[in-house]
């Protein structure tokens, strides 16, 4: 487009130059005549001058109009390309953010994303004192699954459990792959009884669901530890309570839900989840 515009500009300059030369020649001729003849020629040539210069004027105006139209089209095209580029960049940035906060195997939130979610819930607690529950869950005997069926079998179990657990929680709840075969749940506005109810629901569904890999059914169970965030505390302190409850469940035979000890605080709002 720039080359075409340059050609149009050169042609316009040539037309203007020719127009100026013709006008200069006519002026020189009229200067060589006597005053009386000049007056007569001015009246006689006025119409012929218009006819003579008219094609050059029209051509110059046409070329100038083409240049303006070309500029408008080029500007519109540039804006459209910039808009498209910005849209692609925004999407790429969103994809990068999503990838940085998502576990690539299960599609769940990763540890980094869950930490941010818990921090936001802590901020809500500081404003409204709405307590929430945290559940730490671990697949029982996962090492044996990997040893017997390989990492493909282990990955199959992780993905299957992720889908099942996601289908059993509320929209406002969050679940993440905390690391290895561990998963962490955040349940907003849920007390310890509600957290236990959800953990039991998930545990029972996992235990009765068949997991078939390479034509073999794999027995899968999980152990859960539930802790309540009902007073100002550090995030890692509440997670540690859930992890310690989980450890007790492992020591007591696995495939169970264990509640962390909790000190009740007055004037704290919580949702008793009965499911």
N, C-alpha and C positions, 0 to 999 in steps of 0.2 A: 504493500500500500504506500509506503514512503517513497519508493522509486517512482510509482505512477504519479504521485503528487508532485514530485520534483520535476517530472517531464511536463506536467501541466503548467507549473510555475514558469519553466523555461519558455514554453510556447506563449504564455501570457506576456512575458517580458519581450519576446520577439514582436508580438502584435503591437504592444505599446510603443516599441522602438520604431516600427514601420509607420505607425500612426503619427508619431512625432516627426519623423523624416518627411512624410507627405505634407504635414501641416507647415513645416519649415520651408519646404520648396514653394508651396503656395504663397507663403508670406513673402519670400524673396521675389517671386514674380510680380506680386502686387506692388512691391517697393520700387521695382524698376520702371513702372509706368508713371505717367503724369498724373497729377491730382484729379483732373477731370475724368481721365480714363479709369483711374482707380475706383472712383465713386461708381462709375458705370459698371465696372467688373464686379464690385462687391455685390451689387444688386443682381447682376446676371449669374454670379457663381454661387450665390447662397444656396440655391436649390441643388445645384450640381455637387457642391461640397458635401451636402448631407448624403446624397446618393453615393458619393465616392468613399466617404468615411464610414458609412453605415455598416457594411460587412465586417470591417475591423472592430467596430464598437460591439456589434452583436457577438462576434467570435470571442472577444475579450471578456464580455459579460458571461457568456456561456462557460468559458474555461474557468473563470473565477467562481462561478456557481458550482462547477464540478469539484473544484478544490475544497470549497466549503462543505459540500455534501460528503466528500471523501473524509474530511476531518471529523464530521459528525458520526459517520459509520465507524471510523477507526476508534473514536472515543467510546462509542457504545460497545464495540467488540472488546476493547480493553477492559471496560468495566465488567462485562459479562465474564471474561476470563478470570479477572481478579476475584469476582464473587465465587466462581467455581473453585478457584484455588483455595480461597479462604474456607469454603465449605469442606473441601477435602482435608485441609490442615486441621480444622476443628474436629472432624471425624477421627483423623489419625491420632490427635491428642487424647480424645475420649477413649479410643481403643487402647492407647498406651496406659492411661489411668486404670482402665478396667483390667488390663493384663497385670498391672502391678499390684492389684488388690484381689486377684482371683487365683485360686489353686488350679493349676492347669489340668490336673487329672480329674478331679471331681466337679469342677465348676463352682465350688463353694467359695465363700470369702476365705482369704488366707489370714494368717495371724496378724499381719499389719492392718488389714481392713477391720478385723474384729476389735483390735485395740482402739482404733478410732471410734468405732460404734460404741464401745463401752465408755469411752471418755465422754462422748456426747450424752450418754444416759446418766453418767455421774453429774454432769452439769445440770441436767433436768432434775436430778435428785436434790441438788443444792438449792434449786429455785422452789420446787414444789414438794419436796420430801416424799416423792413417790418411790417406794422401794421396788426393787427388781431382783430376779433370781438369775443365778448362773449355774449351768449344768456342765460338768466335765464328764465326757464319756470315752470309753476305751474298748476296743474290740478284744474279746477274750481269746487268748491263745493264737494271736495273729501270726506269730513267728512260725508256728507249726503249719499254718495255711501256706505261708511262703515256702517253707521247707518242702512240703509235700507237693504242692501244685505250682510252685514257681512264682515269680513276680507277676506273671500274667494273671494267675489265679488271685493273687493278693490285690492287684489293681481292679480286677472284676468285682471283688467284694467291696472295696472302697467306693467304687462308683455306684454299685447297687445300693449300698447303705446310704450314700449321700442323697440319692433320688428318693429313697423311702423316707428318710428323716425330713427332707424338705417338704414332702407331701403331708406330713403330720403336724407341722407347726403352723401357727397363725401368721398372717401377713406381716404383723408388726414384730414378730420374733426373728431372730437371726441365728444362723448356724454356720460354723466355720470349721475348716480342717485346721486344727491347732498345730498338728505336727505328727508325722508318721501315721499311727492308727488312732490318734486321739482327736476328738471333736469337742468344740466348745459352743454352748448355746447361751444366748442372752434373751431373757424373757421380761420385757418391760411391764411394770405395774402388776407383777405377779409375786405373791408371797410364797413361803416355803411349801405350804400345802399344794398350791397350784403348780409349783415346780416339780414336786414329787409326782403329781398326777400325770403331767406330761411325760416325765421320764419313764414312768411305769407303762404308759401307753406305747411309747416308742420301743421300750424293751420287749414287751409282749409281741408287738408286730414283727420285730426283728426275729424273735425266736420261732415264730410260726411260719415265717416266709421261707419258701424253698429257694436255694441258691444253687443252680445247676451250671457247672463249669466242666467242659470236656466230657459231657455225658455223665458226670458224677455230681451228686448232691452234697454240698458242703454244709456242715453244721456250723451255724454262726450265732453267737450270743454277744451281748455287750453289758458292761457294768457302768453304773452311773453314780456320780457324786453331785449333790445339790447343795448350793450355798445361797444365803440371802444377804443382799446388800440393803441394810435397813438403818445404817448409821454412817457418819463420815468415816471413811477408811480409804486406804490405798487400793487401787485396782488389783495389784498383785496379791494383796492380803486376802481379798475375797476369792480370787482364783485359787490361791493356796488352800483355802478352806474346802473348796469343792474338790481339789485334787487329793487332799487328805481323806475326805469322805470316800472318794473313788478307791483309794488304796485300801481302806478298811473293807470295802466290798470285795476287792480282789482277794484279800486275806481270808474272808469269810466264805469263800466258795464261788465267787464270780456270779454273773448273770443276775444282778440285783441292783436295787436303788438304795443308796445310803444318804442320809441327811446330815449336813454339817451342823454342829451345835450353834445356836443363835441366841443372842441377847436381845430381847424385844425392847423396842423404844417406843414411847408413847407419841401420840399425834403423828403417826406415820401412816400414809395411805397405801393400801395394797389390795390387789385383786386376788380373791380366792378362786383359783381355777379348778373347776370340776369337770373333767373330761375323761 
